[in-house]
Amino acid sequence: MKTPKSLTSGRRRLTLRALTALLLLGSGFVAAPAQSTPEPRREQLLNGLRVLLWSRPGDQNVLIKLRVHSGAAFDLAGKEGMMATLVDAMFDQQTRDYVTEELGGRIDVVLGYDSIDITLAGRATDFERLLELARNAVTNPQLMPQNFERVRAARLKSLRETPVAAAEAADRAAAARLFGTYPYGRVTAGTPDSLARAERADLLLLRERFLNPDNTTIVIVGGFEPKAVMRSMRESFGGWRKSDRPVPATFKLPDPPDERTLVVNQADTSGVELRLALRGFARTDIDSPAAQVVAQLVRARWLAAMPELREGAAYVRHDSYRDNGIFRLGATLKSPAEAARALEAARKVLNDLSTGAPTPSELDAAKQAAAAAFGANASGDEVTASAWLDEHTYKNPAASAQSFARAAQALSAGEAQRVAARLFLHTPVATVALGNAEQLRTELARVGAVEVFGEAAAKPAQPQPTPKPQQQPTLQLKRP
């Protein structure tokens, strides 16, 4: 029996409606996470200070997160640690104790290469006091001569009394080998030698150049009334003087690194710290999210090629900054022979990934690991505030961790291979091995050229015989 035409068309319409409803329902589930991230109210004072507000009426707490969009990358040459000293001068111990003990709140200051983050959290009823402390930190840090000497002395004491672990020493040596005196090769905290050269005038110069409203963004989240907060902002920060000179945005890159393995002697240990470092991508580079997935691919293959690495907390990561990035491999090995095998395996992994695409299963596992590293599932006021601040620091909405995670998940196998080729193909690698120099020299020489740190300087240059005039005539240059 034939079905009537009207009934058939009705069933088709019903089927289409059902499919449409399912699609809309599915799209709703997909869109829900994106809608869960609020959009702040954006304001800007006349002096250039950007203010982002997320008001939640009824919330008993408030979070103030202020970011200066310049960090340790702008330390003066040869005086590393000056930005860290400036950060130390923003809050004394008495102020920190007041916030935690009297106000029951929290105060944090974090220095990075690209920024200074100041966080004050507490009760909404204490908002005005917390805002005053944030204002004083950036508009009036205590830099009187006696305060400068006290802060610098405290940092020097801490640096001298805190031993540098072997793993950290290897990380520093690899960054310095890769970048030299370029900012991302320097130590943000400074060293006793670099801070000993610092003067109060250096700190005043940094304050004048970088602690300015047009170089700062503030995020306020919690229970407050936006109009009242903006009135307080104008009263507190309205008199802050705008900078009269632009902040430099780029640095000249150094020459490519020496590709010989640098051996740093640490004779009192039987283990070896191995590091490989390559120049990576800037935070705003379109391939920067993919580099995190490639890092997970490299780690998985490195561990598969040499299972012993699992015991040494082997890591592979890509750190991206404003103007450049670093792709790092590191591991703690039991012996120089093991370090040589690990180095050889790492080089092979980098070469293979730059010339061939990963398998679908490899790529899926790497994406999952990268999502965890990005903190894709992380939530909270500070995560949201940091994402908004990243947009301002890097002048790109795609520079936040959440945007990175989304871009990484869309990566194809072919794109992963292309990014790996861009990272590794014909790219000089800075390699550092920290351990017993005599043993390392012998083992690592089997897999490539080796340089022992300080050896060339320790050995006096051999005198060269003076050539005879008839054998090698010299040019006589006349002075003008």
C-alpha positions as CSV (number, residue, x, y, z in Angstrom):
1,M,0.0,0.0,0.0
2,K,1.3,3.4,-0.9
3,T,1.7,6.1,1.7
4,P,-0.3,9.3,0.9
5,K,1.9,12.1,-0.4
6,S,0.7,14.5,2.3
7,L,1.6,12.0,5.1
8,T,5.0,11.5,3.6
9,S,5.7,15.2,3.4
10,G,4.5,15.6,6.9
11,R,6.9,12.9,8.2
12,R,9.8,14.6,6.3
13,R,8.9,18.0,7.9
14,L,8.8,16.3,11.3
15,T,12.1,14.6,10.7
16,L,13.7,17.9,9.6
17,R,12.3,19.7,12.7
18,A,13.7,17.0,15.0
19,L,17.1,17.1,13.3
20,T,17.1,20.9,13.6
21,A,16.1,20.7,17.3
22,L,18.9,18.2,17.9
23,L,21.5,20.4,16.1
24,L,20.4,23.5,18.1
25,L,20.5,21.5,21.3
26,G,24.0,20.3,20.5
27,S,25.2,23.7,19.5
28,G,23.8,24.9,22.8
29,F,26.0,22.4,24.7
30,V,29.0,23.4,22.7
31,A,28.4,27.1,23.1
32,A,27.8,26.9,26.8
33,P,31.5,27.0,27.9
34,A,32.1,30.1,25.7
35,Q,29.1,31.9,27.2
36,S,30.3,31.1,30.8
37,T,33.2,33.5,30.4
38,P,31.8,37.0,31.2
39,E,32.6,40.1,29.3
40,P,33.9,42.9,31.5
41,R,32.8,46.5,31.5
42,R,35.7,48.4,30.0
43,E,36.7,51.9,31.0
44,Q,39.7,54.1,30.6
45,L,40.8,57.1,32.6
46,L,42.1,60.3,30.9
47,N,45.7,59.3,31.7
48,G,45.4,56.1,29.8
49,L,44.8,53.6,32.7
50,R,42.5,50.8,31.5
51,V,40.0,49.5,33.9
52,L,38.1,46.2,33.5
53,L,35.1,45.7,35.8
54,W,33.1,42.5,36.6
55,S,30.5,43.4,39.1
56,R,28.7,40.6,41.0
57,P,26.1,42.2,43.4
58,G,25.9,40.3,46.6
59,D,29.4,38.9,46.5
60,Q,31.1,39.4,49.9
61,N,34.6,39.4,48.4
62,V,36.6,41.5,45.9
63,L,39.6,40.9,43.8
64,I,41.9,43.6,42.5
65,K,44.5,42.5,39.9
66,L,46.8,45.2,38.5
67,R,49.3,44.5,35.7
68,V,52.2,46.7,34.6
69,H,52.9,45.6,31.0
70,S,56.6,45.6,31.3
71,G,58.8,43.1,33.3
72,A,62.3,41.8,33.8
73,A,63.0,41.9,30.1
74,F,63.6,45.6,30.6
75,D,66.3,45.2,33.3
76,L,69.3,47.4,32.5
77,A,72.2,45.6,30.9
78,G,74.5,44.1,33.4
79,K,72.2,44.9,36.3
80,E,69.7,42.0,36.2
81,G,67.4,41.9,39.2
82,M,66.5,45.6,39.2
83,M,62.9,45.1,38.3
84,A,62.8,42.4,41.0
85,T,64.1,45.0,43.4
86,L,61.5,47.5,42.3
87,V,58.9,44.9,43.0
88,D,60.3,44.3,46.5
89,A,60.0,48.0,47.2
90,M,56.2,48.1,46.4
91,F,55.1,46.4,49.7
92,D,57.0,46.2,52.9
93,Q,56.5,43.4,55.4
94,Q,54.3,45.6,57.6
95,T,51.9,46.2,54.7
96,R,51.8,42.5,53.9
97,D,51.0,41.6,57.5
98,Y,48.3,44.2,57.6
99,V,46.5,42.8,54.6
100,T,46.7,39.2,55.8
101,E,46.2,39.6,59.5
102,E,44.1,42.8,59.9
103,L,42.0,42.6,56.7
104,G,42.0,38.8,56.4
105,G,43.0,39.2,52.8
106,R,45.8,38.2,50.4
107,I,48.5,40.1,48.6
108,D,50.8,38.7,45.9
109,V,53.3,40.3,43.5
110,V,54.6,38.2,40.6
111,L,57.4,39.4,38.2
112,G,57.7,37.9,34.7
113,Y,59.7,38.8,31.7
114,D,56.8,40.7,30.2
115,S,54.8,42.0,33.2
116,I,54.4,42.8,36.9
117,D,51.2,41.3,38.4
118,I,49.9,42.8,41.7
119,T,47.0,40.9,43.3
120,L,45.0,42.1,46.3
121,A,42.0,40.1,47.5
122,G,39.8,40.5,50.5
123,R,36.3,41.5,51.7
124,A,34.2,43.8,49.6
125,T,33.8,46.1,52.6
126,D,37.6,46.7,52.5
127,F,37.7,47.6,48.9
128,E,38.7,51.2,49.4
129,R,41.7,50.3,51.6
130,L,42.8,47.6,49.2
131,L,42.6,50.0,46.2
132,E,44.7,52.5,48.2
133,L,47.4,49.9,48.7
134,A,47.4,49.0,45.0
135,R,47.7,52.7,44.1
136,N,50.6,53.3,46.4
137,A,52.5,50.3,45.1
138,V,52.6,51.7,41.5
139,T,52.4,55.4,42.0
140,N,54.6,55.8,45.1
141,P,56.9,52.9,45.7
142,Q,59.3,53.6,48.6
143,L,62.6,54.5,46.9
144,M,64.2,56.8,49.4
145,P,67.9,56.1,49.8
146,Q,67.6,54.2,53.1
147,N,64.7,52.1,51.7
148,F,66.6,51.3,48.5
149,E,69.6,50.1,50.5
150,R,67.4,48.0,52.8
151,V,65.5,46.4,49.9
152,R,68.7,45.7,47.9
153,A,70.5,44.3,50.9
154,A,67.6,42.0,51.7
155,R,67.6,40.7,48.1
156,L,71.4,40.3,48.0
157,K,71.3,38.4,51.3
158,S,68.6,36.0,50.0
159,L,70.5,35.4,46.7
160,R,73.7,34.6,48.6
161,E,72.2,32.4,51.2
162,T,69.9,30.4,48.9
163,P,71.8,27.7,47.0
164,V,71.1,27.2,43.4
165,A,69.9,23.7,42.7
166,A,71.6,21.7,39.9
167,A,68.4,21.6,37.8
168,E,68.0,25.4,38.1
169,A,71.7,26.0,37.3
170,A,71.3,23.9,34.2
171,D,68.2,25.8,33.1
172,R,70.0,29.1,33.5
173,A,73.0,27.9,31.6
174,A,70.9,26.7,28.7
175,A,69.0,30.0,28.5
176,A,72.2,31.9,28.6
177,R,73.8,29.6,25.9
178,L,70.8,30.2,23.7
179,F,70.2,33.9,24.1
180,G,73.4,35.3,25.6
181,T,72.7,38.8,27.0
182,Y,69.3,39.0,25.3
183,P,66.6,39.5,28.0
184,Y,65.2,36.0,27.9
185,G,68.6,34.6,28.6
186,R,69.0,36.5,31.9
187,V,67.9,35.7,35.4
188,T,64.8,37.7,36.5
189,A,65.8,37.6,40.1
190,G,69.3,38.9,39.4
191,T,72.6,37.7,40.8
192,P,74.8,39.0,43.6
193,D,77.2,40.4,41.1
194,S,74.5,42.2,39.0
195,L,72.7,43.6,42.0
196,A,76.0,44.8,43.5
197,R,76.4,47.1,40.4
198,A,72.9,48.5,40.8
199,E,72.3,52.0,42.1
200,R,69.2,53.9,43.3
201,A,69.2,56.0,40.2
202,D,68.6,52.9,38.1
203,L,65.5,52.1,40.1
204,L,64.2,55.7,39.6
205,L,64.8,55.3,35.9
206,L,62.8,52.1,35.7
207,R,60.0,53.7,37.8
208,E,59.8,56.7,35.5
209,R,59.8,54.6,32.3
210,F,57.5,51.8,33.2
211,L,55.3,52.6,36.2
212,N,52.8,54.7,34.2
213,P,49.1,54.6,33.8
214,D,49.2,54.1,30.0
215,N,51.3,51.0,30.6
216,T,49.0,49.5,33.2
217,T,45.6,47.7,33.3
218,I,43.6,47.0,36.4
219,V,40.8,44.3,36.8
220,I,38.3,44.5,39.6
221,V,36.0,41.5,40.3
222,G,33.4,41.0,43.1
223,G,30.7,42.7,45.0
224,F,30.8,46.4,44.1
225,E,28.8,49.1,42.4
226,P,30.5,50.1,39.1
227,K,29.7,53.8,39.3
228,A,31.0,54.1,42.8
229,V,34.2,52.1,41.8
230,M,34.9,54.4,38.8
231,R,34.5,57.4,41.1
232,S,37.1,55.9,43.4
233,M,39.3,55.1,40.5
234,R,39.3,58.7,39.3
235,E,40.1,60.0,42.8
236,S,42.8,57.4,43.4
237,F,44.5,57.1,40.0
238,G,43.4,60.2,38.1
239,G,46.4,62.2,39.2
240,W,48.9,59.5,38.1
241,R,51.1,61.1,35.4
242,K,51.0,59.6,32.0
243,S,54.4,58.7,30.4
244,D,55.9,61.2,28.0
245,R,57.9,58.6,26.0
246,P,56.9,55.3,24.4
247,V,58.1,52.0,26.0
248,P,60.4,50.1,23.6
249,A,58.8,47.0,22.3
250,T,61.5,44.9,20.7
251,F,65.1,43.9,21.2
252,K,67.8,42.9,18.8
253,L,68.2,39.2,18.7
254,P,71.7,37.7,19.4
255,D,73.6,35.6,17.0
256,P,72.7,31.9,16.7
257,P,74.1,29.8,19.6
258,D,77.2,27.7,19.6
259,E,76.0,24.1,18.8
260,R,78.7,22.4,20.7
261,T,77.5,20.7,23.9
262,L,78.5,23.0,26.8
263,V,79.7,21.0,29.8
264,V,79.4,22.7,33.1
265,N,81.5,21.0,35.8
266,Q,79.8,20.0,39.1
267,A,82.2,17.3,40.3
268,D,80.3,16.7,43.6
269,T,77.4,14.9,41.9
270,S,77.2,11.5,40.2
271,G,74.1,12.6,38.2
272,V,73.8,14.7,35.1
273,E,71.4,17.6,34.2
274,L,70.9,17.6,30.5
275,R,69.2,20.5,28.7
276,L,68.5,21.3,25.0
277,A,67.1,24.8,24.0
278,L,65.9,26.2,20.7
279,R,64.4,29.6,19.9
280,G,60.6,29.3,19.8
281,F,57.7,31.6,18.9
282,A,56.5,34.8,20.4
283,R,53.2,34.8,22.3
284,T,51.3,36.4,19.4
285,D,52.8,34.1,16.8
286,I,50.0,32.1,15.1
287,D,52.0,28.8,15.6
288,S,52.6,29.4,19.3
289,P,49.6,27.3,20.5
290,A,50.7,24.5,18.2
291,A,54.2,24.5,19.7
292,Q,52.7,23.3,23.0
293,V,51.2,20.3,21.2
294,V,54.5,19.6,19.5
295,A,56.3,19.8,22.9
296,Q,54.0,17.0,24.1
297,L,54.7,15.0,20.9
298,V,58.5,15.4,21.5
299,R,58.2,14.3,25.2
300,A,56.2,11.2,24.3
301,R,58.6,10.1,21.7
302,W,61.6,10.9,23.8
303,L,60.3,8.8,26.7
304,A,59.4,5.9,24.3
305,A,62.9,6.0,22.9
306,M,64.5,6.0,26.3
307,P,62.2,4.8,29.2
308,E,64.9,5.6,31.7
309,L,63.9,9.3,31.3
310,R,60.7,8.7,33.3
311,E,62.8,8.4,36.5
312,G,64.4,11.7,35.9
313,A,61.3,13.9,35.6
314,A,62.0,14.6,31.9
315,Y,60.1,17.6,30.6
316,V,59.6,19.3,27.2
317,R,57.8,22.6,27.0
318,H,57.5,25.8,24.9
319,D,57.6,29.1,26.8
320,S,56.4,32.1,24.7
321,Y,57.0,35.7,25.6
322,R,56.3,39.1,24.0
323,D,59.1,39.0,21.5
324,N,60.3,35.5,21.3
325,G,60.1,32.0,22.9
326,I,62.1,29.1,24.1
327,F,61.6,25.4,23.3
328,R,63.2,23.4,26.0
329,L,64.0,19.7,26.7
330,G,65.4,18.7,30.1
331,A,66.1,15.6,32.2
332,T,68.0,14.4,35.2
333,L,70.2,11.4,34.2
334,K,72.1,8.9,36.4
335,S,75.4,8.9,34.5
336,P,77.3,10.6,31.7
337,A,76.8,7.5,29.5
338,E,73.0,7.8,30.0
339,A,73.1,11.5,29.2
340,A,74.9,10.8,25.9
341,R,72.2,8.3,24.9
342,A,69.4,10.7,25.9
343,L,71.0,13.5,23.9
344,E,71.3,11.3,20.8
345,A,67.7,10.2,21.2
346,A,66.5,13.8,21.6
347,R,68.2,14.9,18.4
348,K,66.6,12.0,16.5
349,V,63.1,12.8,17.8
350,L,63.5,16.4,16.7
351,N,64.7,15.4,13.3
352,D,61.9,12.8,12.8
353,L,59.1,15.1,13.8
354,S,60.3,17.9,11.5
355,T,60.3,15.6,8.5
356,G,57.2,13.4,9.2
357,A,53.7,13.9,10.5
358,P,52.6,12.3,13.8
359,T,50.1,9.5,13.9
360,P,46.4,10.3,14.9
361,S,46.8,8.5,18.2
362,E,50.0,10.4,19.0
363,L,48.3,13.7,18.1
364,D,45.2,13.1,20.2
365,A,47.3,12.2,23.3
366,A,49.5,15.3,22.8
367,K,46.4,17.5,22.5
368,Q,45.0,16.2,25.8
369,A,48.4,16.7,27.5
370,A,48.6,20.3,26.1
371,A,45.1,21.1,27.3
372,A,46.1,20.1,30.8
373,A,49.2,22.3,30.5
374,F,47.2,25.2,29.3
375,G,44.8,24.8,32.2
376,A,41.9,24.6,29.7
377,N,39.5,23.4,32.4
378,A,40.7,25.9,35.0
379,S,38.2,28.4,36.2
380,G,37.9,31.1,38.8
381,D,38.1,34.9,39.1
382,E,41.9,35.0,38.8
383,V,42.0,32.8,35.7
384,T,39.4,35.0,34.0
385,A,41.2,38.2,35.1
386,S,44.6,36.9,33.8
387,A,43.0,36.1,30.4
388,W,41.7,39.7,30.1
389,L,45.1,41.1,31.1
390,D,46.9,38.9,28.6
391,E,44.8,40.5,25.9
392,H,46.2,43.9,26.9
393,T,49.8,42.8,27.5
394,Y,50.1,41.1,24.1
395,K,47.6,43.3,22.3
396,N,45.9,40.3,21.0
397,P,42.7,38.5,22.2
398,A,44.1,35.2,21.0
399,A,47.0,35.4,23.4
400,S,45.1,34.1,26.5
401,A,45.5,30.5,27.7
402,Q,41.9,29.7,26.8
403,S,42.4,30.9,23.2
404,F,45.7,28.9,23.1
405,A,43.8,25.8,24.2
406,R,41.1,26.1,21.6
407,A,43.7,26.7,18.8
408,A,45.7,23.7,19.9
409,Q,42.7,21.4,19.8
410,A,42.1,22.3,16.2
411,L,45.6,21.3,15.1
412,S,45.9,18.7,12.3
413,A,48.7,16.2,11.9
414,G,50.0,18.0,8.8
415,E,50.0,21.3,10.7
416,A,51.9,19.7,13.6
417,Q,54.6,18.5,11.2
418,R,54.8,21.9,9.6
419,V,55.2,23.6,13.0
420,A,57.8,21.0,14.0
421,A,59.8,21.7,10.8
422,R,59.6,25.5,11.5
423,L,60.9,24.8,15.1
424,F,63.6,22.2,14.5
425,L,64.6,22.0,10.8
426,H,68.0,23.7,10.3
427,T,67.6,25.4,13.8
428,P,70.8,25.7,16.0
429,V,70.3,23.9,19.3
430,A,71.9,25.1,22.6
431,T,72.9,22.0,24.6
432,V,74.1,22.0,28.2
433,A,75.2,19.1,30.4
434,L,75.9,19.8,34.1
435,G,77.9,17.1,36.0
436,N,81.4,15.6,36.3
437,A,83.2,17.4,33.4
438,E,85.9,14.8,32.8
439,Q,83.4,12.0,32.5
440,L,81.0,14.0,30.5
441,R,83.6,15.2,28.0
442,T,84.5,11.6,27.1
443,E,80.9,10.3,26.8
444,L,79.4,13.3,25.0
445,A,82.2,13.5,22.5
446,R,80.9,10.3,21.1
447,V,77.7,12.1,19.9
448,G,79.2,15.5,18.9
449,A,81.5,18.4,19.6
450,V,82.0,19.4,23.2
451,E,83.1,22.6,25.0
452,V,83.9,22.6,28.7
453,F,82.8,25.8,30.4
454,G,85.8,27.9,31.6
455,E,88.4,25.7,30.1
456,A,89.4,28.0,27.3
457,A,89.8,30.9,29.8
458,A,91.7,28.8,32.2
459,K,94.4,27.7,29.7
460,P,96.8,30.5,28.7
461,A,97.1,31.1,25.0
462,Q,100.2,29.6,23.5
463,P,102.6,32.2,22.1
464,Q,102.7,32.1,18.3
465,P,106.0,32.3,16.5
466,T,106.7,35.6,14.8
467,P,106.6,35.1,11.0
468,K,109.7,36.0,9.1
469,P,109.3,38.9,6.7
470,Q,110.4,36.9,3.7
471,Q,107.9,34.1,4.5
472,Q,104.9,36.3,5.1
473,P,105.1,40.0,4.3
474,T,102.9,42.4,6.2
475,L,101.0,45.4,5.0
476,Q,102.2,48.8,6.3
477,L,99.3,51.1,6.9
478,K,99.9,54.8,7.0
479,R,98.1,56.9,9.5
480,P,96.1,59.8,8.1
